[in-house]
Amino acid sequence: MAMSTVVSRILAGILLMAAIVAGRATGEGCGSSTSASDAEGQQSGSAQSAKGPKLDAKAQFEQGQKALESGDLDTAEAAFRKVLAMDPRSAGAYSNLGVIAMRRKEWNRALPLLEKAAKLAPNVSGIRLNIGLVRFRQGDYAEAIPPLSSVVRDQHDSPQARYLLGLCDLLTERYTDAVAALEPLWPQKENDFMYLYVLSIAADGAAQKQLSEKALTQLVNIGGDSPEFHLTLGKAYLNRQETHQAVEELERAASMSPNLPFVHLNLGIAYVRAGDNARGEEEFRRDISIEPDLADPYQLLGEFYVRAGKDEEAEKSFKEALQRDPKMPDALSGLAKIYLRQEKYSQALAEADAALRLAPNAGNLHFVRGRILTKMGRVDEAKKELSLAAQMRNAAVERDKQLDTLSEGRVPNPELKQAPQ
């Protein structure tokens, strides 16, 4: 998702990735390099046999390492490519070329280089950590989980891998797994504002009320009186469906800092839940004026217009959201529901299929697809989809009550996806 840079981003934008890569990455905060010793013994079948070329490759590697550490990416890249010309199975060279691509924020280039390094040196956890970080930066949170889980298994006390794993579990709505990853960090991070916020969301989703209360109480104890604190506390109340308290905290944050990113997004949700639809719509539009490249307010406006029966406005809003974030299943699902209501069944099915490719375990999406197939006369397929929806966790609630973000459903967490500024 393309994000505008705003100096006053909330604490998540400042702390998120710093907590992940603290003590490992360079000043840009993306990607830890691999030394020659990290990958030593992990490679086999080297093309080298002569002592001279081996020494030359080692010298080139050391030159590249020094350049990388000093931030001279062009010199470092040239050196590591020379290493590969002499030793095509140098895991360290592939890994560091991947790190260079990460520093340049070239995620699609970084990933195959790191994956090649991981195949050559499967026991080097730092390479897998970087793969997880790249997947996170690409928004592929589910794909980031396996490499990060492997790092946590190998290094149980790794705060970087554990925190990032918890975030990925949270962003894929695996709340119990998120708690399992995050809770062991409490002794180290009990005074970390963002950690407490993330843990409270995960605990709420996992129905671990006692842990949620513990995290929220501690967050209040250390929070102070900043607009960022009141925004985060208001967001926590939204996640707990405590709308009155949410409105109070979010209004206070907005009065202290009217242009604070995300405050109007969450105020819009709070107002709609409180029954003030006009103010809700106004707040979503105010958030768009502050964060025009953020997809979430357009998605929420789409939901708002669907509830109001304004299909044309809803369709436009969902498409605006997808222009900013093509990997938004809720917007695709919203379009599917609109086209279903308009009896445009082929279009509805295409949108539902696209949404399910992104969220295959969403029971409500299977239910929508089943309804579409029923209307198309594809009865056997429809029965299969509806049966699958009924078997999924919370499928009955999603179907019968038709929960969405604007009622008592989940609250979007765009602040958890921010890259460091």
C-alpha positions in Angstrom: 0.0 0.0 0.0 1.4 3.4 -0.9 1.5 5.7 2.2 2.0 9.4 2.5 4.8 10.5 4.8 3.4 12.5 7.7 5.7 13.8 10.5 3.1 13.4 13.2 2.4 9.7 12.6 1.3 7.9 15.7 3.8 5.9 17.8 3.3 2.8 15.7 5.0 4.4 12.8 8.0 5.2 14.9 8.3 2.1 17.0 7.0 -0.8 15.0 10.0 -1.8 12.9 12.5 -0.4 15.4 11.3 -3.0 17.9 11.7 -5.7 15.2 15.2 -5.0 14.1 16.7 -3.3 17.1 20.4 -4.0 17.5 20.6 -5.9 14.2 20.0 -3.5 11.3 21.7 -0.4 10.1 20.3 3.1 10.5 17.7 2.6 7.8 16.1 -0.2 9.9 15.7 -2.8 7.2 17.8 -6.0 6.8 20.6 -7.4 8.9 23.7 -8.4 6.9 25.3 -11.8 6.9 29.0 -12.2 7.6 31.2 -14.8 6.0 31.3 -16.8 9.3 27.5 -16.8 9.5 27.3 -19.0 6.4 30.5 -20.9 6.9 29.9 -24.6 6.8 26.4 -24.2 5.5 27.3 -24.5 1.8 28.5 -27.5 -0.1 29.8 -28.2 -3.6 31.7 -25.0 -4.0 32.9 -24.4 -7.5 36.3 -23.3 -6.1 39.2 -25.6 -5.6 42.3 -23.4 -6.0 43.5 -21.6 -2.9 44.0 -18.3 -4.9 40.4 -17.8 -6.0 39.2 -18.7 -2.5 41.4 -16.0 -1.0 40.3 -13.5 -3.6 36.6 -14.3 -2.9 37.2 -13.8 0.8 38.9 -10.5 0.2 36.1 -9.3 -2.0 33.5 -10.4 0.6 35.3 -8.5 3.3 35.4 -5.4 1.0 31.7 -5.8 0.4 31.0 -6.2 4.1 32.8 -3.0 5.0 31.0 -1.1 2.2 27.6 -2.4 3.3 28.3 -1.4 6.9 29.3 2.1 5.9 26.2 2.5 3.7 28.0 2.4 0.3 25.5 0.1 -1.4 26.9 0.4 -4.9 30.4 -0.6 -3.9 29.0 -3.4 -1.7 26.8 -4.8 -4.5 29.7 -4.8 -7.0 31.9 -6.7 -4.5 29.3 -9.3 -3.7 28.6 -9.9 -7.3 32.4 -10.5 -7.8 32.2 -13.0 -5.0 29.4 -14.9 -6.8 31.4 -14.9 -10.0 34.2 -16.7 -8.1 31.9 -18.8 -5.8 28.4 -19.2 -7.2 27.4 -21.0 -4.0 28.2 -18.2 -1.6 25.2 -18.0 0.7 26.6 -14.9 2.4 26.9 -13.0 -0.9 23.4 -13.8 -1.9 22.1 -12.8 1.5 23.9 -9.5 1.5 22.7 -8.7 -2.0 19.3 -9.3 -0.6 20.0 -6.9 2.2 21.2 -4.3 -0.2 17.9 -4.6 -2.1 16.0 -4.3 1.2 17.9 -1.1 2.0 16.8 0.2 -1.3 13.2 -1.0 -0.6 13.3 -3.2 -3.6 11.4 -6.0 -2.0 10.7 -8.0 -5.1 14.4 -8.1 -5.9 15.3 -8.9 -2.3 13.1 -11.9 -1.9 14.6 -14.3 -4.5 18.2 -13.4 -3.4 17.3 -14.2 0.2 15.5 -17.4 -0.7 18.6 -18.6 -2.7 20.7 -17.8 0.4 18.4 -19.7 2.7 18.6 -22.8 0.5 22.4 -22.7 0.6 22.5 -21.9 4.3 19.3 -23.2 5.9 20.6 -23.0 9.4 21.4 -19.2 9.4 18.4 -17.8 11.2 19.2 -14.2 10.2 18.5 -14.9 6.6 15.1 -16.3 7.4 14.4 -13.3 9.6 15.1 -11.1 6.7 12.8 -13.2 4.5 10.0 -12.7 7.1 10.7 -8.9 7.1 10.5 -8.7 3.3 7.2 -10.6 3.3 5.9 -8.2 6.0 6.9 -5.2 3.9 5.1 -6.7 0.9 1.9 -7.2 2.9 2.2 -11.0 2.6 1.6 -11.5 6.4 0.6 -15.2 6.1 3.7 -15.9 4.0 5.9 -14.2 6.6 4.8 -16.6 9.3 6.7 -19.8 8.4 10.2 -18.2 8.2 9.6 -16.2 11.3 8.2 -19.2 13.2 11.4 -21.1 12.3 13.5 -18.3 13.7 11.5 -18.4 16.9 12.0 -22.1 17.2 15.7 -21.8 16.7 16.1 -18.7 18.9 13.3 -18.8 21.4 14.4 -15.5 23.0 14.7 -13.5 19.8 12.6 -10.4 20.4 12.8 -9.2 16.8 11.4 -12.4 15.3 8.9 -13.0 18.1 7.4 -9.5 17.9 7.2 -9.5 14.1 5.6 -13.0 14.2 3.0 -11.8 16.6 2.2 -8.9 14.4 1.8 -11.2 11.3 -0.4 -13.5 13.3 -2.5 -10.6 14.5 -2.8 -9.1 11.0 -4.0 -12.5 9.7 -6.5 -12.7 12.6 -4.7 -15.7 14.2 -5.3 -14.2 17.6 -4.4 -17.2 19.8 -1.1 -17.6 17.9 -0.4 -13.9 18.2 -0.8 -14.1 22.0 1.5 -17.1 22.1 4.2 -15.2 20.3 3.8 -11.9 22.1 3.1 -12.8 25.7 6.6 -14.1 26.5 8.0 -10.6 25.6 6.2 -9.1 28.6 9.2 -9.0 31.0 11.2 -7.1 28.4 8.5 -4.9 27.0 6.0 -4.2 29.8 6.8 -0.5 29.5 6.7 -0.4 25.7 3.6 1.5 24.6 3.1 -0.2 21.2 3.7 -3.7 22.5 1.0 -3.3 25.1 -1.4 -2.0 22.5 -0.7 -4.9 20.1 -1.0 -7.4 22.9 -4.3 -6.0 24.0 -5.7 -6.4 20.5 -4.4 -10.0 20.2 -5.8 -10.9 23.7 -9.2 -9.4 22.8 -9.3 -11.4 19.6 -8.3 -14.6 21.4 -11.0 -14.0 24.1 -8.3 -13.8 26.8 -10.0 -11.1 28.8 -7.7 -11.2 31.8 -4.6 -10.6 29.6 -6.4 -7.9 27.7 -7.2 -6.1 30.9 -3.7 -6.5 32.2 -2.2 -5.0 29.0 -4.8 -2.2 28.8 -4.3 -1.3 32.5 -0.5 -1.2 32.0 -0.9 0.9 28.9 -3.0 3.5 30.9 -0.4 3.5 33.6 2.5 4.5 31.3 0.5 6.4 28.7 0.7 10.0 29.8 -1.5 12.7 28.2 -0.3 12.7 24.6 -2.8 12.7 21.7 -1.2 9.5 20.5 -2.0 7.9 23.8 -5.6 8.9 23.7 -5.9 7.7 20.1 -4.5 4.3 21.0 -6.7 4.0 24.1 -9.7 5.0 22.0 -8.8 2.4 19.5 -8.5 -0.2 22.3 -12.0 0.7 23.5 -13.3 0.3 19.9 -11.8 -3.2 19.8 -13.6 -4.0 23.0 -16.9 -2.6 21.7 -16.9 0.0 24.4 -18.2 2.8 22.1 -18.9 5.6 24.6 -15.4 5.4 26.1 -13.9 5.2 22.6 -15.7 8.4 21.5 -14.4 10.3 24.6 -10.8 9.3 24.1 -10.8 9.8 20.3 -12.4 13.2 20.6 -9.8 14.2 23.1 -7.0 13.1 20.8 -8.6 15.0 17.9 -9.0 18.2 19.9 -5.3 18.0 20.9 -4.0 17.2 17.4 -6.7 17.7 14.7 -4.4 16.4 11.9 -3.2 13.3 13.7 -3.3 10.4 11.2 -5.9 7.7 11.9 -7.8 9.6 14.6 -10.6 10.6 12.3 -10.7 7.1 10.8 -11.5 5.6 14.2 -13.8 8.5 15.2 -15.8 7.7 12.1 -16.3 4.1 13.2 -17.1 5.2 16.7 -19.7 7.8 15.6 -21.4 5.3 13.3 -21.6 2.7 16.1 -23.1 5.4 18.3 -25.8 6.1 15.7 -24.4 9.4 14.4 -24.1 8.5 10.7 -23.6 12.1 9.4 -20.6 12.7 11.7 -19.2 9.3 10.9 -19.2 10.1 7.1 -17.6 13.5 7.9 -14.8 11.9 9.9 -14.0 9.3 7.2 -13.7 12.2 4.7 -11.5 14.2 7.1 -9.2 11.2 7.4 -8.9 11.0 3.6 -7.9 14.6 3.5 -5.0 13.9 5.9 -4.1 10.4 4.5 -5.2 10.5 0.8 -3.2 7.4 0.0 -4.7 5.2 2.8 -7.1 2.6 1.6 -9.0 2.0 4.9 -11.2 5.2 5.0 -12.4 4.5 1.4 -13.2 0.9 2.5 -15.1 2.2 5.5 -17.0 4.8 3.4 -18.0 1.9 1.1 -19.4 0.0 4.0 -21.2 3.1 5.2 -22.8 3.6 1.8 -23.8 0.0 1.5 -25.6 0.3 4.8 -27.3 3.4 3.5 -28.3 1.7 0.2 -26.1 4.0 -1.9 -24.7 1.4 -4.2 -23.1 3.8 -6.7 -21.2 5.7 -4.0 -20.3 2.4 -2.3 -18.9 0.9 -5.5 -16.8 4.0 -6.2 -15.4 4.0 -2.7 -14.5 0.3 -2.8 -12.7 0.8 -6.1 -10.8 3.8 -4.6 -9.7 1.5 -1.8 -8.5 -1.2 -4.1 -6.5 1.3 -6.2 -4.5 2.0 -3.0 -4.4 -1.6 -1.7 -5.3 -4.4 -4.2 -5.0 -6.9 -1.3 -8.1 -5.8 0.5 -10.6 -8.7 0.7 -13.3 -6.5 2.5 -13.4 -4.1 -0.5 -13.7 -7.0 -3.0 -16.4 -8.6 -0.8 -18.2 -5.3 -0.7 -18.2 -5.1 -4.5 -19.4 -8.7 -4.7 -22.4 -7.9 -2.5 -23.3 -4.8 -4.5 -23.2 -6.8 -7.8 -25.2 -9.6 -6.2 -27.9 -7.1 -5.2 -27.8 -5.7 -8.7 -28.1 -9.2 -10.2 -24.8 -8.9 -11.9 -23.9 -12.4 -10.9 -20.8 -13.0 -13.1 -19.2 -9.8 -11.8 -20.2 -10.7 -8.2 -18.6 -14.1 -8.5 -15.4 -12.7 -9.9 -15.1 -10.3 -6.9 -16.0 -13.0 -4.4 -13.3 -15.3 -5.9 -10.7 -12.6 -5.8 -11.6 -11.9 -2.1 -11.3 -15.6 -1.2 -7.9 -15.9 -2.8 -6.8 -13.3 -0.2 -8.8 -14.6 2.7 -9.6 -18.3 2.1 -10.7 -19.0 5.7 -13.3 -16.2 5.9 -16.6 -17.9 6.5 -18.6 -14.8 5.5 -16.9 -14.8 2.1 -17.8 -18.4 1.5 -21.4 -17.6 2.5 -21.5 -14.7 0.0 -20.1 -16.9 -2.7 -22.7 -19.6 -1.9 -25.5 -17.0 -2.3 -24.1 -15.9 -5.7 -23.8 -19.5 -6.9 -27.4 -20.2 -5.8 -28.7 -17.2 -7.9 -26.7 -18.5 -10.8 -28.4 -21.9 -10.5 -25.2 -23.8 -9.6 -26.9 -25.6 -6.8 -24.3 -28.2 -5.9 -21.5 -25.7 -5.8 -23.6 -23.4 -3.7 -24.4 -26.1 -1.2 -20.7 -26.9 -0.8 -19.9 -23.2 -0.2 -22.7 -22.7 2.3 -21.7 -25.9 4.2 -18.1 -24.8 4.3 -19.2 -21.4 5.7 -21.3 -23.0 8.4 -18.3 -25.1 9.5 -16.0 -22.2 9.9 -15.4 -20.5 13.2 -17.9 -17.7 13.8 -19.6 -18.4 10.4 -23.1 -18.4 12.0 -22.4 -15.0 13.7 -21.1 -13.5 10.5 -24.1 -14.8 8.5 -26.9 -14.1 10.9 -25.9 -10.8 12.3 -23.9 -9.7 9.2 -21.3 -8.1 11.4 -19.0 -5.5 9.7 -16.5 -3.0 10.9 -19.1 -0.3 11.4 -21.1 -2.4 13.8 -19.4 -4.7 16.2 -16.8 -6.3 13.9 -13.0 -5.9 13.8 -11.4 -2.5 13.6 -8.8 -2.0 10.8 -5.2 -1.6 12.0 -3.4 0.4 9.3 -1.0 1.8 11.8 0.5 -1.7 12.4 1.5 -2.0 8.8 3.6 1.2 8.6 7.2 1.1 7.5 9.7 3.2 9.5 10.0 6.8 8.4 
